[in-house]
Structure formats: structure tokens, C-alpha cells
Amino acid sequence: MNTASGYKIYRATSKNGKYKLIKTVKGNKTFKYYDKKVYKKTRYYYVKAYATKNKKQYYSDNSAKKSVKI
């Protein structure tokens, strides 16, 4: 499957921590997402894409974990 049906954005506060779903974006176009529920001096990690075929969702491997320090 080469085309994403959308993206499920997960966030954690440590690289190998527990990731929580914070946003689902439908469609495969480039998008910007602004995470407004963040705290100063905290590092956040984000991941993932999915595709739908025959009403079933398939997930990509996790994207490279992107970190941002506020």
C-alpha cells in the first residue's frame, strides 16, 4: 500500500514512553498540526500514518520519532 489514507498523531514525553493518540487527520495531503497542549521545559515525541483498504485500517511502521522541546 503506497498511499496513506490519513495520519494518526501520537505523542509521548519520553522516546520509549507510552504514546497517546492526540489527533487523527484524514487524507494524504501535506498538513501542519499545532499541538497546543504542551508544557514548558518538556520534550515531546510524535509518530504515524495509516491506510484504509476494504474498510480495514493498516498502519505504517512508526515514523522516525520527532522530538520537540518547548
N, CA, C and O atoms as a Tripos MOL2 file, in Angstrom:
@<TRIPOS>MOLECULE
protein
  280   279    70     0     0
PROTEIN
NO_CHARGES

@<TRIPOS>ATOM
      1 N           0.8360   -1.1590    0.0000 N.3       1 MET1
      2 CA          0.0000    0.0000    0.0000 C.3       1 MET1
      3 C           0.8920    1.2370    0.0000 C.2       1 MET1
      4 O           1.6760    1.4430    0.9260 O.2       1 MET1
      5 N           0.7710    2.0580   -1.0400 N.am      2 ASN2
      6 CA          1.6720    3.1870   -1.1900 C.3       2 ASN2
      7 C           1.0890    4.5210   -0.7540 C.2       2 ASN2
      8 O           1.8400    5.4710   -0.5350 O.2       2 ASN2
      9 N          -0.2140    4.6190   -0.6230 N.am      3 THR3
     10 CA         -0.8390    5.9010   -0.3290 C.3       3 THR3
     11 C          -1.4810    5.8830    1.0470 C.2       3 THR3
     12 O          -2.2490    4.9790    1.3770 O.2       3 THR3
     13 N          -1.1630    6.8780    1.8330 N.am      4 ALA4
     14 CA         -1.7730    6.9840    3.1550 C.3       4 ALA4
     15 C          -3.2080    7.4770    3.0130 C.2       4 ALA4
     16 O          -3.5060    8.3140    2.1610 O.2       4 ALA4
     17 N          -4.0900    6.9540    3.8510 N.am      5 SER5
     18 CA         -5.4680    7.4460    3.9020 C.3       5 SER5
     19 C          -5.5780    8.5770    4.9040 C.2       5 SER5
     20 O          -6.5490    9.3340    4.8990 O.2       5 SER5
     21 N          -4.5850    8.6850    5.7550 N.am      6 GLY6
     22 CA         -4.5790    9.7110    6.7720 C.3       6 GLY6
     23 C          -3.4530    9.4740    7.7510 C.2       6 GLY6
     24 O          -2.5800    8.6340    7.5320 O.2       6 GLY6
     25 N          -3.4880   10.2200    8.8230 N.am      7 TYR7
     26 CA         -2.4300   10.1470    9.8170 C.3       7 TYR7
     27 C          -3.0440   10.1300   11.2030 C.2       7 TYR7
     28 O          -4.0050   10.8500   11.4760 O.2       7 TYR7
     29 N          -2.4940    9.3200   12.0600 N.am      8 LYS8
     30 CA         -2.8820    9.3240   13.4650 C.3       8 LYS8
     31 C          -1.6570    9.8060   14.2160 C.2       8 LYS8
     32 O          -0.6070    9.1640   14.2000 O.2       8 LYS8
     33 N          -1.8010   10.9240   14.8610 N.am      9 ILE9
     34 CA         -0.6700   11.5390   15.5480 C.3       9 ILE9
     35 C          -0.6840   11.0910   17.0060 C.2       9 ILE9
     36 O          -1.6570   11.2870   17.7330 O.2       9 ILE9
     37 N           0.4240   10.4870   17.4030 N.am     10 TYR10
     38 CA          0.5860   10.0200   18.7780 C.3      10 TYR10
     39 C           1.6750   10.8480   19.4270 C.2      10 TYR10
     40 O           2.6070   11.2880   18.7530 O.2      10 TYR10
     41 N           1.5680   11.0640   20.7320 N.am     11 ARG11
     42 CA          2.5500   11.8650   21.4610 C.3      11 ARG11
     43 C           2.9570   11.1530   22.7370 C.2      11 ARG11
     44 O           2.1420   10.5000   23.3890 O.2      11 ARG11
     45 N           4.2380   11.2880   23.0850 N.am     12 ALA12
     46 CA          4.7600   10.7780   24.3560 C.3      12 ALA12
     47 C           5.7460   11.8040   24.9020 C.2      12 ALA12
     48 O           6.1980   12.6880   24.1750 O.2      12 ALA12
     49 N           6.0740   11.6830   26.1720 N.am     13 THR13
     50 CA          7.0400   12.6100   26.7690 C.3      13 THR13
     51 C           8.4070   11.9670   26.9740 C.2      13 THR13
     52 O           9.3140   12.5890   27.5270 O.2      13 THR13
     53 N           8.5530   10.7200   26.5270 N.am     14 SER14
     54 CA          9.8750   10.0860   26.5070 C.3      14 SER14
     55 C           9.9560    9.2170   25.2590 C.2      14 SER14
     56 O           8.9340    8.7240   24.7830 O.2      14 SER14
     57 N          11.1470    9.0260   24.7290 N.am     15 LYS15
     58 CA         11.3340    8.3450   23.4540 C.3      15 LYS15
     59 C          10.6950    6.9570   23.4250 C.2      15 LYS15
     60 O          10.0860    6.5800   22.4240 O.2      15 LYS15
     61 N          10.8240    6.2100   24.4910 N.am     16 ASN16
     62 CA         10.2500    4.8600   24.5480 C.3      16 ASN16
     63 C           9.0560    4.7910   25.4870 C.2      16 ASN16
     64 O           8.6910    3.7180   25.9690 O.2      16 ASN16
     65 N           8.4540    5.9420   25.7400 N.am     17 GLY17
     66 CA          7.3190    6.0150   26.6520 C.3      17 GLY17
     67 C           6.0250    5.5550   26.0140 C.2      17 GLY17
     68 O           6.0150    5.0870   24.8750 O.2      17 GLY17
     69 N           4.9480    5.6870   26.7400 N.am     18 LYS18
     70 CA          3.6280    5.3000   26.2590 C.3      18 LYS18
     71 C           3.0870    6.4300   25.3730 C.2      18 LYS18
     72 O           2.9920    7.5780   25.8050 O.2      18 LYS18
     73 N           2.7380    6.0870   24.1380 N.am     19 TYR19
     74 CA          2.2190    7.0600   23.1880 C.3      19 TYR19
     75 C           0.7080    7.1240   23.2820 C.2      19 TYR19
     76 O           0.0400    6.0950   23.3850 O.2      19 TYR19
     77 N           0.1670    8.3410   23.2470 N.am     20 LYS20
     78 CA         -1.2670    8.5660   23.3360 C.3      20 LYS20
     79 C          -1.7490    9.2370   22.0480 C.2      20 LYS20
     80 O          -1.1230   10.1830   21.5690 O.2      20 LYS20
     81 N          -2.8600    8.7490   21.4880 N.am     21 LEU21
     82 CA         -3.4320    9.3420   20.2900 C.3      21 LEU21
     83 C          -3.9590   10.7340   20.6260 C.2      21 LEU21
     84 O          -4.7710   10.8980   21.5370 O.2      21 LEU21
     85 N          -3.4830   11.7440   19.8720 N.am     22 ILE22
     86 CA         -3.9360   13.1110   20.1470 C.3      22 ILE22
     87 C          -4.6680   13.7380   18.9620 C.2      22 ILE22
     88 O          -5.3500   14.7490   19.1290 O.2      22 ILE22
     89 N          -4.5370   13.1440   17.7490 N.am     23 LYS23
     90 CA         -5.1920   13.7410   16.5810 C.3      23 LYS23
     91 C          -5.2480   12.7330   15.4420 C.2      23 LYS23
     92 O          -4.2860   12.0000   15.2100 O.2      23 LYS23
     93 N          -6.3770   12.6930   14.7270 N.am     24 THR24
     94 CA         -6.4990   11.9160   13.5010 C.3      24 THR24
     95 C          -6.7550   12.8940   12.3670 C.2      24 THR24
     96 O          -7.6550   13.7300   12.4520 O.2      24 THR24
     97 N          -5.9620   12.7900   11.3010 N.am     25 VAL25
     98 CA         -6.0920   13.6630   10.1380 C.3      25 VAL25
     99 C          -6.4060   12.7710    8.9460 C.2      25 VAL25
    100 O          -5.6220   11.8780    8.6240 O.2      25 VAL25
    101 N          -7.5360   12.9930    8.2860 N.am     26 LYS26
    102 CA         -7.9180   12.1790    7.1300 C.3      26 LYS26
    103 C          -7.3500   12.7830    5.8580 C.2      26 LYS26
    104 O          -7.2480   14.0030    5.7320 O.2      26 LYS26
    105 N          -6.9810   11.9250    4.9170 N.am     27 GLY27
    106 CA         -6.4310   12.3670    3.6390 C.3      27 GLY27
    107 C          -4.9310   12.2370    3.6080 C.2      27 GLY27
    108 O          -4.2890   12.1230    4.6520 O.2      27 GLY27
    109 N          -4.3600   12.2520    2.4030 N.am     28 ASN28
    110 CA         -2.9180   12.0270    2.2710 C.3      28 ASN28
    111 C          -2.1580   13.2820    1.8660 C.2      28 ASN28
    112 O          -1.0180   13.1920    1.4090 O.2      28 ASN28
    113 N          -2.7620   14.4300    2.0240 N.am     29 LYS29
    114 CA         -2.0840   15.6730    1.6790 C.3      29 LYS29
    115 C          -1.1780   16.1240    2.8240 C.2      29 LYS29
    116 O          -1.3700   15.7400    3.9780 O.2      29 LYS29
    117 N          -0.2090   16.9290    2.4850 N.am     30 THR30
    118 CA          0.6700   17.5020    3.4970 C.3      30 THR30
    119 C          -0.1630   18.3880    4.4180 C.2      30 THR30
    120 O          -1.0630   19.0930    3.9610 O.2      30 THR30
    121 N           0.1330   18.3530    5.6990 N.am     31 PHE31
    122 CA         -0.6240   19.1670    6.6360 C.3      31 PHE31
    123 C           0.2930   19.6870    7.7320 C.2      31 PHE31
    124 O           1.4000   19.1830    7.9240 O.2      31 PHE31
    125 N          -0.1710   20.6790    8.4330 N.am     32 LYS32
    126 CA          0.5230   21.1990    9.6090 C.3      32 LYS32
    127 C          -0.3670   20.9240   10.8040 C.2      32 LYS32
    128 O          -1.5910   21.0350   10.7230 O.2      32 LYS32
    129 N           0.2470   20.5730   11.8950 N.am     33 TYR33
    130 CA         -0.5080   20.3360   13.1150 C.3      33 TYR33
    131 C           0.1630   21.0990   14.2450 C.2      33 TYR33
    132 O           1.3680   20.9740   14.4620 O.2      33 TYR33
    133 N          -0.6130   21.8770   14.9510 N.am     34 TYR34
    134 CA         -0.0930   22.6470   16.0800 C.3      34 TYR34
    135 C          -0.6220   22.0290   17.3670 C.2      34 TYR34
    136 O          -1.8270   22.0340   17.6190 O.2      34 TYR34
    137 N           0.2660   21.5100   18.1590 N.am     35 ASP35
    138 CA         -0.0940   20.8870   19.4300 C.3      35 ASP35
    139 C          -0.1320   21.9940   20.4830 C.2      35 ASP35
    140 O           0.9040   22.5480   20.8530 O.2      35 ASP35
    141 N          -1.3260   22.3060   20.9560 N.am     36 LYS36
    142 CA         -1.4950   23.4310   21.8850 C.3      36 LYS36
    143 C          -1.4990   23.0200   23.3490 C.2      36 LYS36
    144 O          -1.5310   23.8730   24.2360 O.2      36 LYS36
    145 N          -1.4680   21.7130   23.6030 N.am     37 LYS37
    146 CA         -1.4990   21.2470   24.9970 C.3      37 LYS37
    147 C          -0.1200   20.7600   25.4210 C.2      37 LYS37
    148 O           0.0770   19.5800   25.7120 O.2      37 LYS37
    149 N           0.8220   21.6820   25.4490 N.am     38 VAL38
    150 CA          2.1990   21.3540   25.8110 C.3      38 VAL38
    151 C           2.6500   22.2190   26.9910 C.2      38 VAL38
    152 O           2.0410   23.2420   27.3040 O.2      38 VAL38
    153 N           3.7160   21.7850   27.6220 N.am     39 TYR39
    154 CA          4.2380   22.4910   28.7880 C.3      39 TYR39
    155 C           5.6970   22.8650   28.5810 C.2      39 TYR39
    156 O           6.4370   22.1450   27.9120 O.2      39 TYR39
    157 N           6.1080   23.9780   29.1470 N.am     40 LYS40
    158 CA          7.4890   24.4370   29.0510 C.3      40 LYS40
    159 C           8.4340   23.3980   29.6540 C.2      40 LYS40
    160 O           8.0730   22.6560   30.5670 O.2      40 LYS40
    161 N           9.6450   23.3700   29.1180 N.am     41 LYS41
    162 CA         10.7300   22.5020   29.5850 C.3      41 LYS41
    163 C          10.3780   21.0150   29.4930 C.2      41 LYS41
    164 O          10.9020   20.2040   30.2570 O.2      41 LYS41
    165 N           9.5060   20.6630   28.5730 N.am     42 THR42
    166 CA          9.1270   19.2650   28.3750 C.3      42 THR42
    167 C           9.4290   18.8860   26.9330 C.2      42 THR42
    168 O           9.1320   19.6460   26.0120 O.2      42 THR42
    169 N          10.0160   17.7160   26.7390 N.am     43 ARG43
    170 CA         10.2910   17.2150   25.3950 C.3      43 ARG43
    171 C           9.1500   16.2940   24.9900 C.2      43 ARG43
    172 O           8.6900   15.4730   25.7840 O.2      43 ARG43
    173 N           8.6940   16.4380   23.7410 N.am     44 TYR44
    174 CA          7.5960   15.6250   23.2230 C.3      44 TYR44
    175 C           8.0590   14.8470   21.9970 C.2      44 TYR44
    176 O           8.9040   15.3200   21.2370 O.2      44 TYR44
    177 N           7.5080   13.6640   21.8080 N.am     45 TYR45
    178 CA          7.8300   12.7950   20.6790 C.3      45 TYR45
    179 C           6.5390   12.4780   19.9320 C.2      45 TYR45
    180 O           5.4960   12.2420   20.5420 O.2      45 TYR45
    181 N           6.6240   12.4750   18.5940 N.am     46 TYR46
    182 CA          5.4380   12.2870   17.7620 C.3      46 TYR46
    183 C           5.6790   11.2130   16.6980 C.2      46 TYR46
    184 O           6.8040   11.0760   16.2170 O.2      46 TYR46
    185 N           4.6410   10.4440   16.3170 N.am     47 VAL47
    186 CA          4.7060    9.4230   15.2710 C.3      47 VAL47
    187 C           3.4000    9.3200   14.4510 C.2      47 VAL47
    188 O           2.4460    9.8450   15.0250 O.2      47 VAL47
    189 N           3.0910    8.7010   13.0910 N.am     48 LYS48
    190 CA          2.4460    7.5740   12.3700 C.3      48 LYS48
    191 C           1.4180    7.8160   11.2480 C.2      48 LYS48
    192 O           0.6600    8.7840   11.3050 O.2      48 LYS48
    193 N           1.3940    6.9760   10.2730 N.am     49 ALA49
    194 CA          0.4360    7.0620    9.1570 C.3      49 ALA49
    195 C          -0.3740    5.7770    9.0800 C.2      49 ALA49
    196 O           0.0370    4.7380    9.5960 O.2      49 ALA49
    197 N          -1.5340    5.8610    8.4290 N.am     50 TYR50
    198 CA         -2.3360    4.6530    8.2230 C.3      50 TYR50
    199 C          -2.9590    4.6870    6.8380 C.2      50 TYR50
    200 O          -3.0360    5.7420    6.2080 O.2      50 TYR50
    201 N          -3.3990    3.5380    6.3700 N.am     51 ALA51
    202 CA         -4.1120    3.4500    5.0970 C.3      51 ALA51
    203 C          -5.3300    2.5700    5.3130 C.2      51 ALA51
    204 O          -5.3190    1.6790    6.1620 O.2      51 ALA51
    205 N          -6.3800    2.8210    4.5430 N.am     52 THR52
    206 CA         -7.5960    2.0240    4.6530 C.3      52 THR52
    207 C          -7.8400    1.3190    3.3210 C.2      52 THR52
    208 O          -7.7950    1.9390    2.2580 O.2      52 THR52
    209 N          -8.0970    0.0240    3.3960 N.am     53 LYS53
    210 CA         -8.4140   -0.7520    2.2070 C.3      53 LYS53
    211 C          -9.4870   -1.7510    2.5970 C.2      53 LYS53
    212 O          -9.3430   -2.4730    3.5840 O.2      53 LYS53
    213 N         -10.5760   -1.7940    1.8140 N.am     54 ASN54
    214 CA        -11.7010   -2.6810    2.1200 C.3      54 ASN54
    215 C         -12.2000   -2.4780    3.5510 C.2      54 ASN54
    216 O         -12.4790   -3.4430    4.2620 O.2      54 ASN54
    217 N         -12.3090   -1.2220    3.9630 N.am     55 LYS55
    218 CA        -12.8190   -0.8160    5.2770 C.3      55 LYS55
    219 C         -11.9500   -1.2840    6.4450 C.2      55 LYS55
    220 O         -12.4030   -1.2550    7.5890 O.2      55 LYS55
    221 N         -10.7270   -1.7090    6.1850 N.am     56 LYS56
    222 CA         -9.8150   -2.1310    7.2470 C.3      56 LYS56
    223 C          -8.6200   -1.1850    7.2540 C.2      56 LYS56
    224 O          -8.1090   -0.8150    6.1970 O.2      56 LYS56
    225 N          -8.1760   -0.7920    8.4480 N.am     57 GLN57
    226 CA         -7.0410    0.1130    8.5390 C.3      57 GLN57
    227 C          -5.7450   -0.6750    8.6930 C.2      57 GLN57
    228 O          -5.6680   -1.6430    9.4490 O.2      57 GLN57
    229 N          -4.7390   -0.2370    7.9600 N.am     58 TYR58
    230 CA         -3.3970   -0.8090    8.0400 C.3      58 TYR58
    231 C          -2.4670    0.3180    8.4630 C.2      58 TYR58
    232 O          -2.5820    1.4400    7.9700 O.2      58 TYR58
    233 N          -1.5580    0.0270    9.3640 N.am     59 TYR59
    234 CA         -0.6680    1.0630    9.8850 C.3      59 TYR59
    235 C           0.7380    0.8940    9.3530 C.2      59 TYR59
    236 O           1.2200   -0.2220    9.1600 O.2      59 TYR59
    237 N           1.3810    2.0110    9.1210 N.am     60 SER60
    238 CA          2.7820    2.0030    8.7290 C.3      60 SER60
    239 C           3.6190    1.6790    9.9580 C.2      60 SER60
    240 O           3.1150    1.6400   11.0800 O.2      60 SER60
    241 N           4.8890    1.4520    9.7260 N.am     61 ASP61
    242 CA          5.8030    1.4060   10.8530 C.3      61 ASP61
    243 C           5.7930    2.8010   11.4580 C.2      61 ASP61
    244 O           5.4200    3.7680   10.7940 O.2      61 ASP61
    245 N           6.1960    2.9050   12.6940 N.am     62 ASN62
    246 CA          6.2650    4.2330   13.2970 C.3      62 ASN62
    247 C           7.2180    5.0920   12.4840 C.2      62 ASN62
    248 O           8.2490    4.6180   12.0060 O.2      62 ASN62
    249 N           6.8650    6.3480   12.3350 N.am     63 SER63
    250 CA          7.7840    7.2700   11.6720 C.3      63 SER63
    251 C           8.9750    7.4480   12.6120 C.2      63 SER63
    252 O           8.9410    7.0370   13.7720 O.2      63 SER63
    253 N           9.9950    8.0530   12.0970 N.am     64 ALA64
    254 CA         11.1160    8.3840   12.9690 C.3      64 ALA64
    255 C          10.5350    9.2550   14.0850 C.2      64 ALA64
    256 O           9.7350   10.1500   13.8170 O.2      64 ALA64
    257 N          10.9180    9.0060   15.2920 N.am     65 LYS65
    258 CA         10.3600    9.7620   16.4120 C.3      65 LYS65
    259 C          10.8960   11.1820   16.3740 C.2      65 LYS65
    260 O          12.0950   11.4140   16.5320 O.2      65 LYS65
    261 N          10.0140   12.1020   16.1690 N.am     66 LYS66
    262 CA         10.3750   13.5130   16.1020 C.3      66 LYS66
    263 C          10.2570   14.1060   17.4890 C.2      66 LYS66
    264 O           9.2340   13.9400   18.1530 O.2      66 LYS66
    265 N          11.2840   14.7890   17.9270 N.am     67 SER67
    266 CA         11.1830   15.3780   19.2560 C.3      67 SER67
    267 C          11.2160   16.8980   19.1600 C.2      67 SER67
    268 O          11.8670   17.4820   18.2940 O.2      67 SER67
    269 N          10.4910   17.5100   20.0800 N.am     68 VAL68
    270 CA         10.4250   18.9590   20.1610 C.3      68 VAL68
    271 C          10.5070   19.3200   21.6240 C.2      68 VAL68
    272 O           9.7910   18.7500   22.4470 O.2      68 VAL68
    273 N          11.3720   20.2610   21.9610 N.am     69 LYS69
    274 CA         11.4330   20.7280   23.3440 C.3      69 LYS69
    275 C          10.8420   22.1130   23.4080 C.2      69 LYS69
    276 O          11.2540   23.0140   22.6780 O.2      69 LYS69
    277 N           9.8750   22.2760   24.2850 N.am     70 ILE70
    278 CA          9.1610   23.5390   24.4420 C.3      70 ILE70
    279 C           9.9190   24.4180   25.4380 C.2      70 ILE70
    280 O           9.4930   25.5370   25.7230 O.2      70 ILE70
@<TRIPOS>BOND
     1     1     2 1
     2     2     3 1
     3     3     4 2
     4     3     5 am
     5     5     6 1
     6     6     7 1
     7     7     8 2
     8     7     9 am
     9     9    10 1
    10    10    11 1
    11    11    12 2
    12    11    13 am
    13    13    14 1
    14    14    15 1
    15    15    16 2
    16    15    17 am
    17    17    18 1
    18    18    19 1
    19    19    20 2
    20    19    21 am
    21    21    22 1
    22    22    23 1
    23    23    24 2
    24    23    25 am
    25    25    26 1
    26    26    27 1
    27    27    28 2
    28    27    29 am
    29    29    30 1
    30    30    31 1
    31    31    32 2
    32    31    33 am
    33    33    34 1
    34    34    35 1
    35    35    36 2
    36    35    37 am
    37    37    38 1
    38    38    39 1
    39    39    40 2
    40    39    41 am
    41    41    42 1
    42    42    43 1
    43    43    44 2
    44    43    45 am
    45    45    46 1
    46    46    47 1
    47    47    48 2
    48    47    49 am
    49    49    50 1
    50    50    51 1
    51    51    52 2
    52    51    53 am
    53    53    54 1
    54    54    55 1
    55    55    56 2
    56    55    57 am
    57    57    58 1
    58    58    59 1
    59    59    60 2
    60    59    61 am
    61    61    62 1
    62    62    63 1
    63    63    64 2
    64    63    65 am
    65    65    66 1
    66    66    67 1
    67    67    68 2
    68    67    69 am
    69    69    70 1
    70    70    71 1
    71    71    72 2
    72    71    73 am
    73    73    74 1
    74    74    75 1
    75    75    76 2
    76    75    77 am
    77    77    78 1
    78    78    79 1
    79    79    80 2
    80    79    81 am
    81    81    82 1
    82    82    83 1
    83    83    84 2
    84    83    85 am
    85    85    86 1
    86    86    87 1
    87    87    88 2
    88    87    89 am
    89    89    90 1
    90    90    91 1
    91    91    92 2
    92    91    93 am
    93    93    94 1
    94    94    95 1
    95    95    96 2
    96    95    97 am
    97    97    98 1
    98    98    99 1
    99    99   100 2
   100    99   101 am
   101   101   102 1
   102   102   103 1
   103   103   104 2
   104   103   105 am
   105   105   106 1
   106   106   107 1
   107   107   108 2
   108   107   109 am
   109   109   110 1
   110   110   111 1
   111   111   112 2
   112   111   113 am
   113   113   114 1
   114   114   115 1
   115   115   116 2
   116   115   117 am
   117   117   118 1
   118   118   119 1
   119   119   120 2
   120   119   121 am
   121   121   122 1
   122   122   123 1
   123   123   124 2
   124   123   125 am
   125   125   126 1
   126   126   127 1
   127   127   128 2
   128   127   129 am
   129   129   130 1
   130   130   131 1
   131   131   132 2
   132   131   133 am
   133   133   134 1
   134   134   135 1
   135   135   136 2
   136   135   137 am
   137   137   138 1
   138   138   139 1
   139   139   140 2
   140   139   141 am
   141   141   142 1
   142   142   143 1
   143   143   144 2
   144   143   145 am
   145   145   146 1
   146   146   147 1
   147   147   148 2
   148   147   149 am
   149   149   150 1
   150   150   151 1
   151   151   152 2
   152   151   153 am
   153   153   154 1
   154   154   155 1
   155   155   156 2
   156   155   157 am
   157   157   158 1
   158   158   159 1
   159   159   160 2
   160   159   161 am
   161   161   162 1
   162   162   163 1
   163   163   164 2
   164   163   165 am
   165   165   166 1
   166   166   167 1
   167   167   168 2
   168   167   169 am
   169   169   170 1
   170   170   171 1
   171   171   172 2
   172   171   173 am
   173   173   174 1
   174   174   175 1
   175   175   176 2
   176   175   177 am
   177   177   178 1
   178   178   179 1
   179   179   180 2
   180   179   181 am
   181   181   182 1
   182   182   183 1
   183   183   184 2
   184   183   185 am
   185   185   186 1
   186   186   187 1
   187   187   188 2
   188   187   189 am
   189   189   190 1
   190   190   191 1
   191   191   192 2
   192   191   193 am
   193   193   194 1
   194   194   195 1
   195   195   196 2
   196   195   197 am
   197   197   198 1
   198   198   199 1
   199   199   200 2
   200   199   201 am
   201   201   202 1
   202   202   203 1
   203   203   204 2
   204   203   205 am
   205   205   206 1
   206   206   207 1
   207   207   208 2
   208   207   209 am
   209   209   210 1
   210   210   211 1
   211   211   212 2
   212   211   213 am
   213   213   214 1
   214   214   215 1
   215   215   216 2
   216   215   217 am
   217   217   218 1
   218   218   219 1
   219   219   220 2
   220   219   221 am
   221   221   222 1
   222   222   223 1
   223   223   224 2
   224   223   225 am
   225   225   226 1
   226   226   227 1
   227   227   228 2
   228   227   229 am
   229   229   230 1
   230   230   231 1
   231   231   232 2
   232   231   233 am
   233   233   234 1
   234   234   235 1
   235   235   236 2
   236   235   237 am
   237   237   238 1
   238   238   239 1
   239   239   240 2
   240   239   241 am
   241   241   242 1
   242   242   243 1
   243   243   244 2
   244   243   245 am
   245   245   246 1
   246   246   247 1
   247   247   248 2
   248   247   249 am
   249   249   250 1
   250   250   251 1
   251   251   252 2
   252   251   253 am
   253   253   254 1
   254   254   255 1
   255   255   256 2
   256   255   257 am
   257   257   258 1
   258   258   259 1
   259   259   260 2
   260   259   261 am
   261   261   262 1
   262   262   263 1
   263   263   264 2
   264   263   265 am
   265   265   266 1
   266   266   267 1
   267   267   268 2
   268   267   269 am
   269   269   270 1
   270   270   271 1
   271   271   272 2
   272   271   273 am
   273   273   274 1
   274   274   275 1
   275   275   276 2
   276   275   277 am
   277   277   278 1
   278   278   279 1
   279   279   280 2
@<TRIPOS>SUBSTRUCTURE
     1 MET1         2 RESIDUE 1 A MET
     2 ASN2         6 RESIDUE 1 A ASN
     3 THR3        10 RESIDUE 1 A THR
     4 ALA4        14 RESIDUE 1 A ALA
     5 SER5        18 RESIDUE 1 A SER
     6 GLY6        22 RESIDUE 1 A GLY
     7 TYR7        26 RESIDUE 1 A TYR
     8 LYS8        30 RESIDUE 1 A LYS
     9 ILE9        34 RESIDUE 1 A ILE
    10 TYR10       38 RESIDUE 1 A TYR
    11 ARG11       42 RESIDUE 1 A ARG
    12 ALA12       46 RESIDUE 1 A ALA
    13 THR13       50 RESIDUE 1 A THR
    14 SER14       54 RESIDUE 1 A SER
    15 LYS15       58 RESIDUE 1 A LYS
    16 ASN16       62 RESIDUE 1 A ASN
    17 GLY17       66 RESIDUE 1 A GLY
    18 LYS18       70 RESIDUE 1 A LYS
    19 TYR19       74 RESIDUE 1 A TYR
    20 LYS20       78 RESIDUE 1 A LYS
    21 LEU21       82 RESIDUE 1 A LEU
    22 ILE22       86 RESIDUE 1 A ILE
    23 LYS23       90 RESIDUE 1 A LYS
    24 THR24       94 RESIDUE 1 A THR
    25 VAL25       98 RESIDUE 1 A VAL
    26 LYS26      102 RESIDUE 1 A LYS
    27 GLY27      106 RESIDUE 1 A GLY
    28 ASN28      110 RESIDUE 1 A ASN
    29 LYS29      114 RESIDUE 1 A LYS
    30 THR30      118 RESIDUE 1 A THR
    31 PHE31      122 RESIDUE 1 A PHE
    32 LYS32      126 RESIDUE 1 A LYS
    33 TYR33      130 RESIDUE 1 A TYR
    34 TYR34      134 RESIDUE 1 A TYR
    35 ASP35      138 RESIDUE 1 A ASP
    36 LYS36      142 RESIDUE 1 A LYS
    37 LYS37      146 RESIDUE 1 A LYS
    38 VAL38      150 RESIDUE 1 A VAL
    39 TYR39      154 RESIDUE 1 A TYR
    40 LYS40      158 RESIDUE 1 A LYS
    41 LYS41      162 RESIDUE 1 A LYS
    42 THR42      166 RESIDUE 1 A THR
    43 ARG43      170 RESIDUE 1 A ARG
    44 TYR44      174 RESIDUE 1 A TYR
    45 TYR45      178 RESIDUE 1 A TYR
    46 TYR46      182 RESIDUE 1 A TYR
    47 VAL47      186 RESIDUE 1 A VAL
    48 LYS48      190 RESIDUE 1 A LYS
    49 ALA49      194 RESIDUE 1 A ALA
    50 TYR50      198 RESIDUE 1 A TYR
    51 ALA51      202 RESIDUE 1 A ALA
    52 THR52      206 RESIDUE 1 A THR
    53 LYS53      210 RESIDUE 1 A LYS
    54 ASN54      214 RESIDUE 1 A ASN
    55 LYS55      218 RESIDUE 1 A LYS
    56 LYS56      222 RESIDUE 1 A LYS
    57 GLN57      226 RESIDUE 1 A GLN
    58 TYR58      230 RESIDUE 1 A TYR
    59 TYR59      234 RESIDUE 1 A TYR
    60 SER60      238 RESIDUE 1 A SER
    61 ASP61      242 RESIDUE 1 A ASP
    62 ASN62      246 RESIDUE 1 A ASN
    63 SER63      250 RESIDUE 1 A SER
    64 ALA64      254 RESIDUE 1 A ALA
    65 LYS65      258 RESIDUE 1 A LYS
    66 LYS66      262 RESIDUE 1 A LYS
    67 SER67      266 RESIDUE 1 A SER
    68 VAL68      270 RESIDUE 1 A VAL
    69 LYS69      274 RESIDUE 1 A LYS
    70 ILE70      278 RESIDUE 1 A ILE
